[in-house]
Amino acid sequence: MSQALLQRNLDTPGARLKYLRSILRLTRAYIEKKYKLPEITLKSWENSMIKISKNGIKRCVTVYKNEGLIVDESWIADGKGLDPTIRLSLGHYFAMPSETVMPIDADADDEVAMMRDAQEFRDRYSNAVVMIVSNDEMSPYYRAGDYVGGRLRTASELDFIVNKDCIIYLKGGGQYFRRLFKDSLGRYNLACLNPVGRTTEPIIFDADIESAAAIIWIRRKDE
């Protein structure tokens, strides 16, 4: 668990569950209505009145994943593993407008603001896509946690965005954030910008690209 989260006194599975729900501003009533997880059960888990089982943890992981929050089972159980990672998912903010919104801390509130800004960008263009940078492959120009966005182009339009940083979708299903190059043989190659990054494949040669979006929008967390 990161030092920032250690300072929040998330020392029990219940406290960690309550923290996850606060990030997303979800009420227990909303979760019960959408996912059939009884409000009283979740409340008992969060308040450590009942010890949560492994199946209960799996169920919570599924719920929060569907709401845009990626969390390890081990993080809920004992605070180990990767810290929770928020993903772009805004449906719950508008699904039940009559629900009472829970207060959240400043860090989580900034995450929400970033998500709202990303949604505004997506609403502005019918072909807009947004991605969250998840590693150091494009450092120092981009950092993990940055939101980047662009307007999607088909494979026939790739020449317009050569030598630009792009969100790239491969025909085989892969998704990357790389700089797009075209070599003398007409092949498209995808390169990282960080020469000392931890990726095992800094350059993807002859990529079979389905579509791509050059970055025209970036949102960075307020620090």
C-alpha positions in Angstrom: 0.0 0.0 0.0 1.3 3.5 -0.9 2.4 5.9 1.9 -0.5 8.2 1.0 -3.0 5.4 1.7 -1.2 4.3 4.8 -1.9 7.8 6.3 -5.7 7.2 5.9 -5.7 4.5 8.5 -7.2 1.9 6.2 -6.1 -0.9 8.6 -9.1 -3.2 8.3 -10.9 -4.8 5.3 -14.0 -2.8 6.3 -12.2 0.5 6.3 -10.8 -0.3 2.8 -14.2 -1.3 1.5 -15.7 2.0 2.8 -12.8 3.9 1.1 -13.4 2.3 -2.2 -17.1 3.2 -2.1 -16.2 6.8 -1.1 -14.0 7.2 -4.2 -16.9 6.4 -6.5 -19.5 8.3 -4.4 -21.7 5.3 -4.4 -24.4 4.7 -1.8 -25.1 1.3 -0.5 -28.7 1.6 -1.7 -27.4 2.1 -5.3 -25.2 -1.0 -5.0 -28.1 -3.0 -3.7 -30.4 -1.9 -6.5 -27.9 -2.5 -9.3 -25.9 -5.5 -8.1 -28.3 -7.2 -5.6 -25.7 -6.9 -2.8 -27.8 -6.2 0.3 -27.3 -2.8 1.9 -27.2 -4.3 5.4 -24.5 -6.8 4.3 -22.2 -4.2 2.8 -22.7 -2.0 5.9 -21.8 -4.9 8.2 -18.6 -5.6 6.2 -17.6 -1.9 6.1 -18.2 -1.5 9.8 -16.4 -4.7 10.6 -19.5 -6.1 12.3 -19.2 -9.3 10.1 -15.9 -10.6 8.7 -16.0 -10.5 4.9 -15.4 -13.9 3.2 -13.3 -14.6 0.1 -16.5 -14.8 -1.9 -17.6 -11.5 -0.5 -14.3 -9.9 -1.5 -14.7 -11.3 -5.0 -18.2 -9.9 -5.2 -17.0 -6.5 -4.2 -14.1 -6.5 -6.6 -16.6 -7.3 -9.4 -19.0 -4.5 -8.4 -16.2 -1.9 -8.2 -14.6 -3.1 -11.5 -18.0 -2.6 -13.2 -18.1 0.9 -11.8 -14.7 1.8 -13.1 -12.4 1.0 -10.1 -9.8 -1.7 -10.4 -8.8 -3.2 -7.1 -7.0 -6.4 -6.1 -8.7 -8.9 -3.8 -5.5 -9.0 -1.7 -5.7 -5.2 -1.2 -9.2 -5.5 0.3 -8.2 -8.6 2.4 -4.9 -7.5 3.9 -3.9 -4.2 2.3 -1.3 -5.8 0.1 -0.9 -5.6 -3.7 -1.5 -2.8 -6.0 -3.4 0.3 -4.9 -6.9 0.8 -6.3 -6.9 2.4 -9.8 -9.7 4.4 -11.1 -10.9 4.0 -14.7 -13.1 6.2 -16.9 -16.7 5.2 -15.9 -19.2 8.0 -15.2 -22.5 6.2 -15.3 -23.0 6.1 -11.6 -22.9 9.9 -11.3 -26.0 10.3 -13.3 -27.8 6.9 -12.8 -29.6 7.9 -9.6 -29.6 11.7 -9.2 -31.9 11.6 -6.2 -29.3 9.6 -4.2 -27.3 11.4 -1.4 -23.7 11.9 -2.5 -21.1 10.9 0.0 -18.3 13.3 0.9 -14.8 12.3 -0.2 -11.3 13.5 0.4 -9.4 16.0 -1.8 -7.4 13.4 -3.7 -10.5 11.4 -4.7 -12.3 14.6 -5.5 -9.6 15.6 -8.0 -9.9 12.1 -9.6 -13.6 12.8 -10.0 -12.9 16.2 -11.6 -10.5 14.6 -14.0 -13.1 12.0 -15.0 -15.7 14.8 -15.5 -13.2 16.7 -17.7 -12.5 13.6 -19.7 -16.2 13.0 -20.2 -16.7 16.6 -21.4 -13.9 16.0 -24.0 -15.6 12.8 -25.1 -19.0 14.5 -25.4 -17.4 17.2 -27.6 -16.5 14.8 -30.4 -18.4 11.8 -31.7 -15.2 10.0 -32.4 -13.3 10.9 -29.2 -11.4 8.4 -27.1 -9.7 8.8 -23.7 -7.1 6.7 -22.1 -5.4 6.8 -18.7 -1.6 6.5 -18.8 -0.7 3.5 -16.7 3.1 3.3 -16.8 6.4 5.2 -17.6 6.7 4.2 -21.3 6.0 7.8 -22.5 7.9 9.6 -19.7 9.0 12.4 -19.3 6.3 13.9 -21.5 3.5 11.9 -19.9 3.1 10.5 -16.4 1.2 7.6 -15.0 -2.3 8.8 -14.1 -2.5 11.4 -16.8 -5.7 11.4 -18.9 -5.0 11.7 -22.7 -7.5 12.0 -25.5 -7.8 12.3 -29.2 -10.1 11.8 -32.2 -10.2 8.3 -33.6 -9.0 7.7 -37.2 -9.3 4.6 -39.3 -6.4 2.6 -40.7 -6.7 4.4 -44.0 -6.0 7.8 -42.3 -2.9 6.9 -40.3 -0.6 8.9 -42.5 -2.2 12.1 -41.1 -0.9 11.3 -37.6 2.5 9.8 -38.3 5.2 11.0 -35.8 2.6 11.9 -33.3 1.8 10.4 -29.9 -1.3 8.3 -30.2 -3.8 6.0 -28.6 -3.6 2.9 -30.8 -5.9 0.0 -31.2 -4.6 -3.1 -32.9 -6.7 -5.5 -35.0 -5.7 -8.3 -32.6 -7.3 -6.5 -29.7 -4.3 -4.8 -28.1 -4.4 -1.1 -27.0 -1.3 1.0 -26.7 -0.1 4.6 -26.0 2.9 5.1 -28.2 4.4 7.4 -30.8 3.5 6.3 -34.3 6.2 6.0 -37.0 6.2 4.9 -40.6 9.3 3.3 -42.0 10.7 3.3 -45.6 8.9 0.0 -46.3 5.5 1.6 -45.4 5.2 -0.3 -42.1 3.8 1.4 -39.0 5.9 1.0 -35.9 5.0 2.0 -32.3 7.7 3.4 -30.1 8.0 4.4 -26.4 9.6 7.7 -25.5 11.3 6.6 -22.4 14.7 5.0 -23.2 15.1 3.6 -19.7 11.5 2.5 -19.2 10.5 -0.9 -17.8 8.6 -2.2 -20.8 9.8 -5.5 -22.4 8.9 -4.3 -25.9 10.0 -0.6 -26.4 9.2 -0.8 -30.1 6.4 -2.7 -31.8 7.4 -3.3 -35.4 4.9 -3.6 -38.3 1.9 -3.1 -36.1 -1.4 -4.2 -37.5 -3.4 -1.1 -36.6 -7.2 -1.0 -36.7 -7.6 2.6 -35.6 -5.6 5.4 -33.8 -6.1 8.8 -32.2 -3.4 11.5 -32.0 -3.3 13.1 -28.6 -4.9 16.6 -28.7 -6.0 16.7 -25.0 -4.3 16.0 -21.7 -5.5 16.3 -18.1 -3.0 15.9 -15.3 -3.8 15.5 -11.6 -3.4 18.7 -9.5 -0.3 18.4 -7.4 
